[in-house]
Amino acid sequence: ISLSRNHVLVCFLLQVLICRNYKGDVDMSEIDHFMPLLMQHEEEGLLCPVMSHGNVHFMWIKHSNLYLVATTNKNSNASLVYAFLYKLVEVFTEYFKELEEESIQDNFVVVYELLDELMDFGFPQTTDSKILQEYITQEGAKLEVAKSKVPTTVTNAVSWRSEGIKYKKNEVFIDVIESINVLVNANGSVMSSDIVGSIKLKTMLSGMPELRLGLNDRVLFGLTGRDKGKTVMMEDVKFHQCVRLSRFESDRTISFIPPDGESELMSYRINTHVKPLIWIESVIEKFSHSRVEIMVKAKGQFKKQSVANNVEVRVPVPSDADSPKFKTSTGNAKYVPEKNLVVWTIKSFPGGKEFLMRAHFGLPSVENEEAESKPPITVKFEIPYFTVSGIQVRYMKIIEKSGYQALPWVRYITQSGDYQLRTNV
């Protein structure tokens, strides 16, 4: 992805599965030094994402049982190299569903085709999987037929969208999804919290429409002198390439020609104090190393009109626990011995409600002298029609030269992210 990119290799443990040499100024045999270097650094506790052998640098990522490695002998922009490697994973996963040794071996022709289209002589080209799928398919017969001309999406200024798209009914579905990250200590104090949000689109629009999205953005309201109602201060905003960044920087307007189908328009973070939406109180008691009793109380600390769906409270238990017995005021509890967890599942959890779960386990009579770690209780949930930050889609304008009418639909979802509550025992 930088001007000095030389190789991209996909390795399975000690075996090179596939390789593409873009510039030819790094010897192919250099990859033989990668795994010994990796194992040496791992043994010394000095494992790092960039390793060197002589004047050759290895930049690598691991996905499942594969290593994806880029080699260079120049001072390349490492962040761009990693962006390209992760994009490779994304594209391969779109094509093969699962990226692993077998999917590479079974589809090596397609992989080579993709590598040639993704990059040329160290310069990144088309990296959008939807566009690639228009002219690189998994059907061998189609791969043999050369295109008489370059696909328009490759040379088009709007490379993420094809021309001539038509729908009988023009619609845009907007999902505003916020994930809550919370860490609560054993004394019940919130140690850290933030909100990570994303706005996802499912676009079913004909032609080349121009879309403008309005949010209750505090900076925008400050620029226009309007500060009525609740506004949101977004940080670390990241946009899809379709958004006109210059327009956003000048007047905070989110203006774009959308990709067809599903895409993530933007992501953001809100660094704010978040009250835990599902509060957990736990009492874990051990008796003479013969049994352990666990009491967990869960309370919905969100508005009563809302309902959390598919709630999972995961409570750690000692690794030598056995003979589980459960009693719950709602939902079901089960013991997952391979993970040393009790998983309490509540399908529907209304706001303001409290529920209780009790668990009883036997413990071996011989005392385990090794001090076990104390993993936290974790919670998973999803609350539809609700956002913690109060972010709102104020409007979505859809402009297309044919003048058709289109319907925007908005849905709000709050879900758990890294949601942990530490225990005393």
C-alpha positions as CSV (number, residue, x, y, z in Angstrom):
1,I,0.0,0.0,0.0
2,S,3.1,2.2,0.0
3,L,5.4,3.0,-2.9
4,S,8.0,0.5,-1.7
5,R,5.8,-2.5,-1.2
6,N,7.5,-5.7,-2.4
7,H,5.8,-8.9,-1.3
8,V,2.6,-10.0,0.2
9,L,2.7,-13.5,1.5
10,V,0.1,-15.7,3.2
11,C,1.7,-18.3,5.4
12,F,0.3,-21.3,7.3
13,L,2.5,-22.0,10.3
14,L,5.8,-23.0,8.7
15,Q,4.6,-23.3,5.1
16,V,4.2,-20.5,2.6
17,L,0.8,-21.0,0.9
18,I,0.8,-18.2,-1.6
19,C,3.1,-15.2,-2.5
20,R,2.9,-12.2,-4.8
21,N,6.1,-10.3,-5.6
22,Y,5.2,-6.7,-6.7
23,K,8.6,-5.1,-7.3
24,G,11.2,-7.9,-7.3
25,D,13.8,-6.1,-5.2
26,V,13.5,-8.5,-2.2
27,D,14.6,-12.1,-2.7
28,M,11.8,-14.6,-2.5
29,S,13.9,-16.8,-0.1
30,E,13.8,-14.0,2.6
31,I,10.5,-15.3,3.9
32,D,12.4,-18.4,5.2
33,H,13.7,-16.2,8.0
34,F,10.3,-15.0,9.1
35,M,9.1,-18.0,11.3
36,P,12.5,-18.5,13.0
37,L,12.6,-14.8,13.8
38,L,9.0,-14.9,15.1
39,M,9.6,-17.9,17.3
40,Q,12.8,-16.4,18.7
41,H,11.1,-13.1,19.5
42,E,8.2,-15.0,21.1
43,E,10.6,-17.0,23.4
44,E,12.4,-13.9,24.5
45,G,9.1,-12.1,25.2
46,L,10.0,-9.4,22.6
47,L,7.3,-10.1,20.0
48,C,6.5,-7.1,17.9
49,P,4.6,-6.4,14.7
50,V,7.7,-5.3,12.7
51,M,10.8,-7.6,12.6
52,S,14.0,-7.3,10.6
53,H,16.5,-9.6,9.0
54,G,19.4,-7.7,7.5
55,N,17.9,-4.9,5.5
56,V,14.6,-6.7,5.0
57,H,11.7,-5.8,7.2
58,F,8.7,-8.1,7.9
59,M,5.4,-6.5,8.8
60,W,2.8,-9.2,9.7
61,I,-0.6,-9.9,11.2
62,K,-2.1,-13.2,12.3
63,H,-5.6,-14.3,11.3
64,S,-6.9,-17.7,12.5
65,N,-4.1,-20.1,11.7
66,L,-2.6,-17.9,9.0
67,Y,0.2,-15.2,9.0
68,L,-0.1,-12.5,6.4
69,V,3.3,-11.0,5.9
70,A,4.5,-7.9,3.8
71,T,8.2,-7.5,3.2
72,T,10.1,-4.4,2.2
73,N,13.7,-3.2,2.2
74,K,12.8,0.5,2.4
75,N,11.5,2.8,5.1
76,S,7.8,2.2,4.4
77,N,4.8,3.8,6.0
78,A,4.0,0.9,8.5
79,S,0.4,2.1,9.3
80,L,-0.5,2.0,5.6
81,V,1.0,-1.5,5.2
82,Y,-1.1,-2.8,8.1
83,A,-4.2,-1.1,6.7
84,F,-3.6,-3.0,3.5
85,L,-3.1,-6.3,5.3
86,Y,-6.3,-6.0,7.2
87,K,-8.1,-5.0,4.0
88,L,-6.8,-8.3,2.5
89,V,-8.4,-10.2,5.4
90,E,-11.6,-8.3,4.9
91,V,-11.7,-9.0,1.1
92,F,-10.7,-12.7,1.4
93,T,-13.4,-13.2,4.1
94,E,-16.0,-11.6,1.8
95,Y,-15.1,-14.1,-0.9
96,F,-14.5,-17.3,1.0
97,K,-16.6,-16.7,4.2
98,E,-13.8,-18.3,6.3
99,L,-10.2,-17.3,5.8
100,E,-8.0,-20.3,6.6
101,E,-5.5,-22.6,5.0
102,E,-8.1,-24.7,3.2
103,S,-9.8,-21.7,1.6
104,I,-6.5,-20.3,0.3
105,Q,-5.5,-23.7,-1.2
106,D,-9.0,-24.3,-2.8
107,N,-9.2,-20.8,-4.3
108,F,-5.6,-20.0,-5.2
109,V,-6.5,-18.8,-8.7
110,V,-9.0,-16.3,-7.3
111,V,-6.5,-15.2,-4.6
112,Y,-3.9,-14.4,-7.3
113,E,-6.5,-12.5,-9.3
114,L,-7.4,-10.5,-6.2
115,L,-3.8,-9.7,-5.3
116,D,-3.3,-8.4,-8.8
117,E,-6.3,-6.1,-8.6
118,L,-5.8,-5.0,-5.0
119,M,-2.3,-3.7,-5.7
120,D,-0.1,-3.0,-8.7
121,F,3.7,-2.5,-8.4
122,G,3.3,-1.3,-4.8
123,F,0.3,1.0,-5.5
124,P,-3.1,0.1,-4.0
125,Q,-5.9,-0.1,-6.5
126,T,-9.4,-1.3,-5.9
127,T,-9.9,-2.5,-2.4
128,D,-13.7,-2.5,-2.2
129,S,-15.0,-6.1,-2.2
130,K,-18.3,-5.2,-3.8
131,I,-16.6,-3.7,-6.8
132,L,-14.1,-6.5,-7.0
133,Q,-17.0,-9.0,-7.1
134,E,-18.3,-7.4,-10.3
135,Y,-15.4,-8.7,-12.4
136,I,-13.6,-11.3,-10.2
137,T,-15.8,-14.3,-9.5
138,Q,-15.2,-17.7,-8.0
139,E,-16.4,-19.4,-11.1
140,G,-13.3,-20.7,-13.0
141,A,-15.0,-20.3,-16.4
142,K,-15.6,-16.6,-15.9
143,L,-12.0,-16.1,-14.8
144,E,-10.8,-17.3,-18.2
145,V,-12.8,-14.7,-20.1
146,A,-10.8,-11.4,-20.3
147,K,-12.8,-8.2,-20.1
148,S,-12.6,-6.1,-23.2
149,K,-12.4,-2.9,-21.1
150,V,-11.6,-1.8,-17.6
151,P,-14.7,-1.8,-15.4
152,T,-16.0,1.7,-15.0
153,T,-15.8,1.5,-11.3
154,V,-12.1,1.3,-11.4
155,T,-11.5,4.5,-13.3
156,N,-14.7,6.3,-12.1
157,A,-14.4,9.1,-9.5
158,V,-17.1,7.2,-7.6
159,S,-15.1,3.9,-7.4
160,W,-17.3,2.4,-4.7
161,R,-20.5,2.5,-6.7
162,S,-21.5,1.2,-10.1
163,E,-23.5,3.1,-12.6
164,G,-26.9,2.0,-13.9
165,I,-28.3,0.7,-10.6
166,K,-32.1,0.4,-10.6
167,Y,-34.7,-0.4,-7.9
168,K,-38.5,-0.5,-8.1
169,K,-38.7,0.9,-4.6
170,N,-36.1,3.4,-3.5
171,E,-35.2,3.1,0.2
172,V,-32.4,3.8,2.7
173,F,-32.2,1.9,6.0
174,I,-30.1,3.7,8.7
175,D,-28.9,1.8,11.8
176,V,-27.4,3.9,14.6
177,I,-25.6,1.3,16.8
178,E,-23.9,2.3,20.1
179,S,-21.7,-0.1,22.1
180,I,-21.3,0.6,25.8
181,N,-17.8,-0.1,27.4
182,V,-17.9,-0.1,31.2
183,L,-15.5,-1.3,33.9
184,V,-16.8,-1.4,37.5
185,N,-14.5,-2.2,40.4
186,A,-15.4,-4.6,43.2
187,N,-16.6,-1.6,45.4
188,G,-19.2,-0.7,42.8
189,S,-17.4,2.4,41.4
190,V,-17.2,3.0,37.7
191,M,-13.5,3.0,36.8
192,S,-13.9,3.7,33.1
193,S,-16.7,4.1,30.5
194,D,-17.2,5.3,27.0
195,I,-19.5,4.9,24.0
196,V,-18.4,3.6,20.6
197,G,-20.9,4.2,17.9
198,S,-21.4,3.5,14.2
199,I,-23.9,4.5,11.6
200,K,-24.6,1.7,9.1
201,L,-26.5,2.0,5.8
202,K,-28.4,-0.4,3.7
203,T,-28.9,1.6,0.5
204,M,-31.4,0.5,-2.2
205,L,-31.4,3.6,-4.5
206,S,-31.4,3.9,-8.2
207,G,-28.9,6.0,-10.2
208,M,-26.2,8.1,-8.5
209,P,-28.0,9.8,-5.6
210,E,-26.6,12.5,-3.5
211,L,-27.3,12.0,0.2
212,R,-27.0,14.5,3.1
213,L,-27.3,13.3,6.7
214,G,-28.0,15.7,9.6
215,L,-27.2,14.8,13.2
216,N,-27.6,16.7,16.5
217,D,-23.9,17.4,16.3
218,R,-22.8,20.0,19.0
219,V,-20.1,21.5,16.8
220,L,-22.6,22.0,14.0
221,F,-25.1,23.7,16.3
222,G,-22.3,25.9,17.6
223,L,-21.4,27.0,14.1
224,T,-24.9,27.9,13.2
225,G,-25.7,29.5,16.6
226,R,-28.4,27.0,17.3
227,D,-28.1,25.1,20.6
228,K,-31.6,23.9,21.2
229,G,-32.3,20.5,22.7
230,K,-29.7,17.8,23.4
231,T,-26.6,17.8,21.3
232,V,-23.7,15.2,21.2
233,M,-20.0,15.8,21.1
234,M,-18.4,13.1,18.9
235,E,-14.7,12.3,19.0
236,D,-12.5,10.1,16.8
237,V,-14.9,10.3,13.9
238,K,-14.0,8.0,11.0
239,F,-15.9,8.1,7.7
240,H,-16.3,5.8,4.7
241,Q,-14.4,7.0,1.7
242,C,-17.6,8.2,0.0
243,V,-18.0,11.1,2.5
244,R,-16.8,14.5,1.3
245,L,-14.3,15.3,4.1
246,S,-13.7,18.9,3.0
247,R,-17.5,19.7,3.2
248,F,-17.6,18.1,6.7
249,E,-14.6,20.1,7.9
250,S,-16.0,23.4,6.6
251,D,-19.7,23.2,7.8
252,R,-20.1,19.7,9.4
253,T,-22.4,18.5,6.6
254,I,-22.2,14.8,5.9
255,S,-22.6,14.7,2.2
256,F,-22.0,11.6,0.1
257,I,-22.9,9.3,-2.8
258,P,-23.5,6.0,-1.0
259,P,-22.2,2.5,-1.9
260,D,-24.9,0.2,-3.0
261,G,-26.2,-2.3,-0.4
262,E,-24.7,-2.5,3.1
263,S,-21.9,-0.3,4.3
264,E,-20.6,1.5,7.4
265,L,-21.0,5.2,6.8
266,M,-19.1,6.4,9.9
267,S,-17.9,5.5,13.4
268,Y,-17.3,7.7,16.4
269,R,-16.5,7.6,20.1
270,I,-18.1,9.6,23.0
271,N,-15.9,9.9,26.0
272,T,-18.4,10.3,28.8
273,H,-19.4,8.9,32.1
274,V,-21.9,6.1,31.5
275,K,-24.2,4.7,34.2
276,P,-24.2,0.9,33.8
277,L,-27.5,0.1,32.1
278,I,-27.7,-3.3,33.7
279,W,-26.3,-3.2,37.3
280,I,-25.0,-6.4,38.8
281,E,-24.6,-7.1,42.5
282,S,-23.0,-10.4,43.5
283,V,-22.2,-12.4,46.6
284,I,-19.9,-15.4,46.2
285,E,-19.3,-17.5,49.4
286,K,-17.0,-20.5,49.8
287,F,-17.7,-22.9,52.7
288,S,-14.9,-25.0,54.2
289,H,-13.7,-25.7,50.7
290,S,-16.6,-28.1,50.3
291,R,-19.1,-25.9,48.4
292,V,-19.6,-22.4,46.9
293,E,-22.8,-20.4,46.8
294,I,-23.3,-17.6,44.3
295,M,-26.1,-14.9,44.5
296,V,-26.4,-12.5,41.6
297,K,-28.9,-9.6,41.4
298,A,-29.4,-7.8,38.0
299,K,-31.2,-4.5,37.8
300,G,-32.2,-2.6,34.6
301,Q,-31.1,1.0,35.1
302,F,-32.6,2.3,31.9
303,K,-36.1,3.8,31.2
304,K,-39.1,1.6,31.9
305,Q,-40.4,2.0,28.3
306,S,-37.3,0.2,27.0
307,V,-36.6,-3.6,27.0
308,A,-33.1,-5.2,26.8
309,N,-33.1,-8.4,24.7
310,N,-31.1,-11.5,24.9
311,V,-29.3,-10.6,28.1
312,E,-26.4,-12.8,29.2
313,V,-24.8,-12.5,32.6
314,R,-21.6,-14.5,32.7
315,V,-20.4,-15.3,36.2
316,P,-17.0,-17.0,36.8
317,V,-16.8,-20.0,39.1
318,P,-13.8,-22.0,40.5
319,S,-12.2,-24.4,38.0
320,D,-12.8,-27.4,40.2
321,A,-16.5,-26.7,40.8
322,D,-19.0,-29.6,40.2
323,S,-22.6,-30.6,41.0
324,P,-24.3,-27.4,39.9
325,K,-27.8,-26.4,41.1
326,F,-29.6,-23.2,40.0
327,K,-32.6,-21.1,41.0
328,T,-33.7,-18.1,39.0
329,S,-36.5,-15.6,39.3
330,T,-36.5,-15.4,35.5
331,G,-34.6,-16.8,32.6
332,N,-32.4,-19.9,32.6
333,A,-28.9,-20.6,34.1
334,K,-26.5,-23.2,32.9
335,Y,-23.0,-24.3,33.8
336,V,-20.3,-24.1,31.1
337,P,-17.5,-26.2,32.6
338,E,-15.0,-25.7,29.7
339,K,-15.1,-21.9,30.3
340,N,-15.6,-22.1,34.1
341,L,-18.7,-20.0,33.8
342,V,-22.3,-19.8,34.8
343,V,-24.3,-18.2,32.0
344,W,-27.6,-16.7,33.1
345,T,-29.8,-15.9,30.0
346,I,-32.8,-13.5,30.2
347,K,-34.6,-13.2,26.9
348,S,-36.5,-10.0,27.8
349,F,-35.4,-7.6,30.5
350,P,-37.6,-4.5,31.0
351,G,-36.2,-1.3,32.4
352,G,-36.4,-0.8,36.2
353,K,-36.9,-4.5,36.9
354,E,-34.8,-6.6,39.2
355,F,-34.1,-10.3,38.9
356,L,-32.2,-12.8,41.0
357,M,-30.1,-15.9,40.3
358,R,-28.7,-18.4,42.9
359,A,-26.2,-21.1,42.1
360,H,-24.7,-23.8,44.3
361,F,-21.6,-25.8,43.5
362,G,-19.7,-28.6,45.2
363,L,-15.9,-28.3,45.6
364,P,-13.4,-31.1,46.2
365,S,-12.5,-31.6,49.8
366,V,-8.8,-31.2,49.1
367,E,-7.8,-27.5,49.2
368,N,-6.5,-26.0,46.1
369,E,-3.4,-24.1,47.2
370,E,-2.9,-22.3,43.9
371,A,-4.4,-18.8,44.0
372,E,-6.9,-18.6,41.1
373,S,-7.3,-15.4,39.1
374,K,-10.5,-13.5,39.7
375,P,-12.1,-12.8,36.3
376,P,-14.9,-10.3,36.3
377,I,-18.6,-10.8,35.7
378,T,-19.4,-9.8,32.1
379,V,-22.8,-8.8,30.6
380,K,-24.1,-9.0,27.1
381,F,-27.4,-7.3,26.0
382,E,-29.1,-5.3,23.2
383,I,-31.7,-2.5,23.7
384,P,-33.6,-1.5,20.5
385,Y,-35.1,2.0,19.9
386,F,-32.6,3.6,22.4
387,T,-29.2,5.3,22.5
388,V,-27.3,6.3,25.6
389,S,-25.7,9.3,24.1
390,G,-28.9,10.8,22.7
391,I,-27.6,11.0,19.2
392,Q,-30.4,11.6,16.6
393,V,-30.7,11.5,12.9
394,R,-32.4,14.9,12.3
395,Y,-32.8,14.5,8.6
396,M,-31.7,12.5,5.5
397,K,-32.0,14.3,2.2
398,I,-31.9,12.2,-1.0
399,I,-31.3,14.1,-4.2
400,E,-31.2,12.3,-7.6
401,K,-31.4,13.9,-11.1
402,S,-34.4,11.8,-12.1
403,G,-36.3,13.3,-9.1
404,Y,-37.7,10.1,-7.6
405,Q,-39.0,10.0,-4.1
406,A,-37.2,7.8,-1.6
407,L,-38.0,6.7,1.9
408,P,-35.3,6.8,4.7
409,W,-35.9,4.5,7.7
410,V,-34.0,4.9,11.0
411,R,-33.4,2.4,13.7
412,Y,-31.5,2.9,17.0
413,I,-29.8,0.1,18.9
414,T,-27.7,0.1,22.1
415,Q,-25.6,-2.9,22.9
416,S,-22.9,-4.1,25.3
417,G,-19.3,-3.7,24.3
418,D,-16.6,-4.5,26.8
419,Y,-18.9,-4.6,29.9
420,Q,-17.2,-5.9,33.0
421,L,-18.0,-5.9,36.7
422,R,-15.2,-7.1,39.1
423,T,-16.0,-9.2,42.1
424,N,-14.4,-9.4,45.6
425,V,-14.1,-13.2,45.5
